[in-house]
């Protein structure tokens, strides 16, 4: 199941007429296609997005090809750049604190919406292949305990994740 439609993105970017994104029923099933579509709609090349977000072009390519999934801070850098701001112009303390400045309320709103779109797409990618998981009218079929478990699992180190997976496999096969 997918989560974003071109119709919603056209509306988000205020596109109409010739600029309207075709195929209303096309939906994004992964983070990479959503990021690439937003980047192209904002008329950025991947190199320009890399420069404005202070993220390497190769990493952006990996994101767009679903090789890697970004952290919250990377998503915020991308969103800041996608609304036309230059992350590299912030001071070191602003970068470290995640402080972003906007000249208008509409920029703030657009930034928050892009961040939420990208986080939703990333989070969907993290859980879409879990056996038994499905979306029902936009809602997950996981209980709150299951979601809490997944959130806790995502915070573990790679080594701890592997140890937990090994232990779960042991429990399931005993």
Secondary structure, DSSP 4 states (H G I P E B T S, - for coil): ---EEHHHHHHHTT--GGGSPS-TT-EE-SHHHHHHHHHHHTT--HHHHHHHHT--HHHHHHHHTTS----HHHHHHHHHHHTT--GGGS-HHHHHHT----SSHHHHHHHHHHHHHHHHHHHHHHHTTSTT--EETTEES--HHHHHHHHHHHTS-HHHHHHHHHHHHHHHT-
